[in-house]
């Protein structure tokens, strides 16, 4: 059957039909065109017509929110670049460089949470920009921890500094070590700067808002949970590689997904938007439970894409997880099978292209990839069912949130 989505243009009387063979092409087309009324004529494989409709509503909301937040983020970037000293300006330029080209998914969730409360203005944009700056800052630190070379398809800050200061006026045997330490230190400083800029944006933008104290308390709780997740993410690979003392491994991996991904990527942004709009605490607690399932599924999909994705689309290496002995649900499942010794031949070492393919093969034949995919699908399904049961969100905003889930299920980066 031909997969079709029929588009009715709202700016004239003409009708036009677009055909798609997969959801990715539909997403790409939607983000490049203005909002139109759509009628689904036939199904795209593995996705229901109502899911396509919800996905489209989310994409239109996402595109609009991203444009608003992008303008606001640029304003903050421009202010940051106004520095008196060359060295500080250079550091600011580094932050701005890595802060650009983000997906703005978290910003869109801030906007959606705020809109869900019945607000129609764009007062959420300052909070959304602050969340994006916080995300950039935590990623800068994360890249130092992981010794990553690329982020968003660009050099990480330490790599950029090492390239800038690669040729000293005089050579000595300590330069290379000092260069690495200096570059990492500057990355830490730049990341710290971003944390406090985000905090300052919230305070300055909402100092007259009656919910400022609640916003700051919740924001700081999100930051704390993210840091706790980062700690687990750092220590588990080290213990697993050198001491083999990690008990309840999958449970702890899921806890990392809850703390480090669900809270700062999904729960935090959406619920901060709700708080800004004055939502009741009891409703926030209900949404936390629903969004937690989405966030964990989000991380599991990240783990799968981190191995099987396209490096150009991801903007980062697909070998980094096994090379860093990263603890993922793929790893923990394989370690409970007869393929654990085979996998450990490749974990924790620099991988060739052939060895990378071997790791992929092990995850597949051990059943780990299928297990992770099923777990992800189950969590997405639970969250959709839970959304259907709540009555304090109107159907329009509920469908946009459902569309967000569909988007996450089919994303490639």
C-alpha positions in Angstrom: 0.0 0.0 0.0 1.2 3.5 -0.9 1.9 5.5 2.3 0.3 8.9 1.9 -0.4 12.0 3.9 -2.8 14.4 2.2 -2.1 18.0 2.8 -4.9 20.7 2.6 -3.2 24.1 2.2 -4.9 26.7 4.3 -3.7 29.7 2.3 -5.6 28.8 -0.9 -8.2 26.3 -2.3 -5.7 23.9 -3.8 -5.1 20.5 -2.4 -1.8 18.7 -2.6 -0.7 15.1 -1.7 2.6 14.2 -0.2 3.8 10.6 0.2 6.1 9.3 2.8 7.6 5.8 3.2 8.8 6.3 6.8 8.2 8.6 9.8 11.7 10.2 9.5 10.9 11.7 6.1 7.5 12.9 7.5 9.2 14.6 10.4 11.8 16.3 8.1 9.1 17.5 5.8 6.9 18.8 8.6 9.8 20.9 10.1 10.5 22.5 6.8 6.9 23.6 6.0 4.4 25.9 7.7 1.4 24.5 9.6 -1.4 23.1 7.5 -4.5 21.1 7.9 -3.7 17.4 7.2 -5.9 14.5 6.4 -4.3 11.0 6.8 -5.2 8.9 3.8 -3.2 5.8 4.6 -0.9 4.5 7.3 2.9 4.8 7.4 4.4 1.5 8.6 4.3 0.9 12.3 2.4 4.1 13.2 -1.3 4.7 13.5 -3.0 7.7 11.7 -3.9 9.3 15.1 -0.2 9.1 16.1 0.8 10.8 12.9 -1.7 13.5 13.6 -0.4 14.0 17.2 3.2 13.9 16.0 2.4 16.7 13.5 0.8 18.8 16.2 3.9 18.4 18.4 6.3 19.2 15.5 4.4 22.4 14.7 4.4 23.4 18.4 8.1 22.4 18.7 9.1 24.4 15.6 7.3 27.5 16.8 8.7 27.2 20.4 12.2 26.6 19.0 12.1 29.8 17.0 11.0 31.9 20.0 13.6 30.3 22.3 16.4 30.6 19.7 15.9 34.3 19.5 16.0 34.6 23.3 19.1 32.4 23.5 20.9 34.5 20.9 20.1 37.6 23.0 21.8 36.0 26.1 24.7 34.8 23.9 25.3 38.3 22.6 25.3 39.7 26.1 27.8 37.1 27.3 30.2 38.0 24.5 30.6 41.6 25.8 33.6 41.1 28.0 36.5 43.4 28.9 39.3 40.9 28.9 40.4 38.9 25.9 40.8 35.6 27.8 37.3 35.8 29.3 35.8 36.8 25.9 37.5 33.7 24.4 35.9 31.5 27.1 32.5 33.1 26.4 33.0 32.5 22.7 33.6 28.8 23.5 30.4 28.6 25.5 28.4 30.3 22.8 29.9 28.0 20.2 28.8 24.8 22.0 25.5 26.4 23.1 24.3 26.8 19.5 22.6 24.2 17.4 20.9 22.4 20.3 17.7 20.5 19.6 15.6 22.7 22.0 13.4 19.7 23.1 13.7 20.8 26.7 12.8 24.4 25.8 9.7 23.1 23.9 8.6 21.1 27.0 8.9 24.2 29.2 6.6 26.0 26.7 4.2 23.0 26.6 4.0 22.8 30.3 3.3 26.5 30.5 0.7 26.4 27.8 -1.0 23.5 29.4 -1.9 25.9 32.3 -4.0 28.0 29.9 -1.3 30.7 29.3 -1.0 31.9 25.7 1.9 34.3 26.1 5.6 33.6 25.6 6.7 34.4 29.2 8.2 30.9 29.4 11.0 31.8 27.0 13.4 33.0 29.7 13.0 29.9 31.7 13.4 27.8 28.6 16.6 29.6 27.6 17.9 29.0 31.1 17.2 25.3 30.9 19.0 25.1 27.5 22.0 26.9 29.1 22.0 24.5 32.0 21.9 21.6 29.6 24.9 23.0 27.7 26.8 23.4 30.9 26.2 19.9 32.2 27.2 18.5 28.7 30.5 20.5 28.9 31.3 18.8 32.2 30.0 15.4 30.9 32.4 15.7 27.9 35.3 16.3 30.3 34.3 13.3 32.4 34.0 11.1 29.4 37.0 12.5 27.6 34.7 13.1 24.6 36.0 14.7 21.4 32.8 15.8 19.8 29.4 17.2 20.8 26.6 18.4 18.5 29.0 17.6 15.6 31.6 20.1 17.0 34.8 19.9 18.9 34.3 19.8 22.7 35.7 22.8 24.6 38.8 20.9 25.8 39.6 19.8 22.3 39.0 23.3 21.0 41.4 24.8 23.6 44.1 22.2 22.8 43.9 23.1 19.1 44.2 26.8 19.9 47.2 26.4 22.2 49.0 23.6 20.4 52.3 25.4 19.6 54.2 26.9 22.5 56.9 29.5 22.1 59.2 27.2 23.8 59.1 23.4 24.0 59.5 21.4 27.2 58.6 18.0 28.4 55.7 19.2 30.6 53.8 21.1 27.9 51.5 18.3 26.6 50.4 17.4 30.2 49.8 21.0 31.1 48.0 21.7 27.9 45.5 18.9 28.6 45.0 20.0 32.3 44.6 23.6 31.2 42.0 22.7 28.5 40.0 20.6 30.9 40.2 23.3 33.6 38.9 25.9 31.2 36.0 23.5 30.3 35.1 23.2 33.9 35.2 27.0 34.4 33.1 27.6 31.3 30.5 25.0 32.4 30.4 26.5 35.9 29.8 29.9 34.3 26.8 28.5 32.4 25.2 27.1 35.6 25.2 30.4 37.3 24.0 32.3 34.2 21.0 30.0 34.0 20.3 30.6 37.7 20.6 34.4 37.2 18.3 34.4 34.2 15.5 32.7 36.3 16.0 35.2 39.2 16.1 38.3 37.0 13.3 37.3 34.7 10.8 36.2 37.3 11.7 38.4 40.4 8.2 39.8 40.3 6.6 36.4 39.7 4.8 35.0 42.8 6.1 31.5 41.9 9.8 32.4 41.8 10.6 30.6 45.1 8.8 27.5 43.8 10.7 27.7 40.5 14.1 28.0 42.1 13.4 25.2 44.5 12.3 22.9 41.7 15.1 23.9 39.4 17.7 23.2 42.1 16.1 19.8 42.8 16.5 19.0 39.1 20.1 20.0 39.2 20.8 18.0 42.3 19.2 14.8 40.8 21.2 15.3 37.6 24.4 15.5 39.7 23.5 12.4 41.6 22.9 10.6 38.3 26.2 11.8 37.0 28.0 10.4 40.1 26.4 7.0 39.5 27.3 7.2 35.8 30.9 7.9 36.7 31.5 5.3 39.4 29.6 2.3 37.9 31.8 1.9 34.8 35.0 2.2 37.0 33.7 -0.4 39.5 32.5 -2.7 36.8 35.7 -2.6 34.9 38.2 -2.9 37.7 36.5 -4.4 40.7 33.4 -6.3 39.4 31.6 -5.4 42.6 28.5 -3.9 41.1 25.3 -5.6 42.4 21.8 -4.9 41.0 23.4 -3.5 37.9 20.3 -3.0 35.7 18.5 -1.4 38.6 21.3 1.1 39.0 21.4 1.8 35.3 17.7 2.5 35.3 18.3 4.8 38.3 20.9 6.8 36.3 18.2 7.1 33.5 15.7 8.5 36.0 18.1 10.9 37.7 20.3 12.0 34.8 17.9 11.9 31.9 14.3 11.8 33.0 14.6 14.6 35.5 16.6 17.1 33.5 15.4 16.2 30.0 11.7 15.6 30.5 10.3 16.0 34.1 12.2 19.2 35.0 11.4 21.2 31.8 7.7 20.3 31.6 7.0 20.6 35.3 8.9 23.9 35.6 6.6 25.2 32.9 3.6 24.0 34.9 4.9 25.7 38.0 5.5 29.0 36.1 1.9 28.8 35.0 0.6 28.2 38.6 -0.4 24.5 38.4 -1.4 22.7 41.6 1.2 20.6 43.3 -1.0 17.4 43.1 -1.1 17.7 39.3 2.7 18.2 39.2 3.2 15.0 41.2 1.0 13.0 38.8 2.9 14.4 35.7 6.2 13.5 37.3 5.2 9.8 37.4 4.0 9.8 33.7 7.1 11.8 32.5 9.5 9.5 34.4 8.5 6.6 32.2 9.0 8.7 29.1 12.4 9.9 30.4 13.7 6.4 31.1 12.5 5.2 27.6 14.3 8.3 26.2 17.6 7.2 27.8 17.2 3.6 26.6 16.7 4.8 23.1 19.8 7.0 23.5 21.8 3.9 24.5 20.6 2.1 21.4 21.3 5.0 19.1 24.7 5.4 20.8 25.6 2.0 19.3 23.5 1.7 16.2 23.0 5.3 15.2 24.6 7.4 12.5 27.6 9.4 13.8 26.8 12.3 11.4 23.3 12.6 12.6 24.2 12.0 16.3 27.0 14.5 16.3 29.1 12.1 18.4 31.0 8.9 18.3 29.1 5.5 18.2 32.1 3.8 19.8 32.3 6.0 23.0 30.0 3.9 25.2 31.9 0.6 24.9 35.3 2.4 24.9 34.4 4.2 28.2 32.9 1.0 29.7 29.6 2.9 29.8 26.9 1.0 31.8 23.8 0.7 29.6 20.9 -1.7 29.6 22.5 -3.3 26.6 25.6 -4.1 28.6 23.8 -5.3 31.7 21.6 -7.7 29.8 24.5 -9.1 27.8 26.4 -9.7 31.0 23.7 -12.0 32.2 24.1 -14.2 29.1 26.7 -16.6 27.7 28.1 -13.8 25.6 29.5 -11.8 28.5 33.1 -13.0 28.1 32.9 -12.2 24.3 31.6 -8.7 25.0 34.4 -8.0 27.5 37.0 -8.6 24.9 35.9 -5.2 23.4 34.7 -3.2 26.3 37.1 -0.6 27.7 39.4 -0.5 24.6 39.8 1.7 21.5 37.6 0.0 18.9 38.3 -0.5 15.2 35.4 -0.4 12.7 35.4 -4.2 12.6 35.4 -4.4 16.4 32.5 -1.9 16.6 30.5 -4.1 14.2 31.3 -7.1 16.5 29.9 -5.3 19.5 26.7 -4.6 17.6 26.5 -8.2 16.6 27.0 -9.4 20.3 24.2 -7.1 21.5 21.9 -8.5 18.8 22.6 -12.3 19.2 22.6 -12.1 23.0 19.1 -10.6 22.8 20.2 -7.4 24.5 19.1 -5.1 21.7 15.6 -6.7 21.5 15.3 -6.6 25.3 16.2 -2.9 25.3 13.7 -2.1 22.5 10.9 -4.0 24.2 11.6 -2.2 27.5 11.6 1.1 25.7 8.3 0.3 23.9 6.7 -0.8 27.1 7.6 2.4 28.9 6.3 4.6 26.1 3.1 2.5 26.0 2.6 2.9 29.8 3.1 6.7 29.6 0.5 7.0 26.8 -2.0 5.0 28.7 -1.5 7.1 31.8 -2.0 10.3 29.8 -5.3 9.0 28.6 -6.5 8.7 32.2 -5.8 12.2 33.4 -8.5 14.9 33.1 -6.7 18.1 34.1 -5.0 18.6 30.7 -7.2 19.5 27.7 -7.2 17.3 24.7 -5.1 19.7 22.5 -2.2 19.8 24.9 -2.5 16.2 25.8 -2.3 15.3 22.1 0.8 17.5 21.7 2.5 15.6 24.6 1.5 12.3 22.9 3.1 13.6 19.8 6.2 14.2 21.7 6.3 10.5 22.7 5.8 9.5 19.1 8.7 11.8 18.1 11.0 10.3 20.7 10.1 6.8 19.5 11.2 7.6 15.9 14.1 10.0 16.4 17.5 9.3 14.9 19.6 11.7 17.1 
